[in-house]
Amino acid sequence: MGGTPGQGRQAGGTPRAALADLLAGNRRFVSGQPIHGHDVTAAAAASGDQQPYAVVLGCIDSRVPLEAIFDQTFGAICVIRTGGHVLDRAVCGSIEYVVGQLGVPLVMVLGHERCGAVGAAVDALRTGERPGGSLAYLVDEIAPAVTEIGFDDPAVHPLAIRRHVRRTVRTLRDDDLLAGPVAAGRVAVTGGLYDLATGEVALLDPG
Ligand SMILES: [Zn+2]
């Protein structure tokens, strides 16, 4: 299985151990043998302090519940979800807090297939009709990934999903308070993709 559950969970754990833990949890989820997945009792919630070893930034999509797909228990991971995992100052500040104050060594940005937020950005660029309200912010933040692929490309949706994950990873690696720890190797920011059909998380750039 690679990675004993909880291995990366001590303070000062390495990014590599944290990633191994997270992916081992996803394998338990995929294989239908979660060890935490069904324990959502109040007793489990009250069982200890938080010692998170990873922060996962994902989409609001109701089919991608992050603690479940990584088979994580209470106190194990910090989760942030926005449409299309779009960043704003609150999201970046939250990640800075988790990394700087809680000593978390791993930030994972998780995109997923058939993402509606990325689809909205593709539609907006194709039709030239920008949505109103704050939805425009989401679309504007995703649009560069779509433009880089080309909105006329028949495969723009799946390709832009991947590009947008990589762009989000790059932005976080360059973040004012994260760049130092990342350069020192104390913190890793990595991108993943969730397959809605199989439940599997694949690293976009493993290694
Ligand atoms: Zn989505």
Residues whose N, C-alpha, C, O or C-beta is under 5 A from the ligand:
A	BS01	ZN	C59 D61 G84 C115 G116 A117
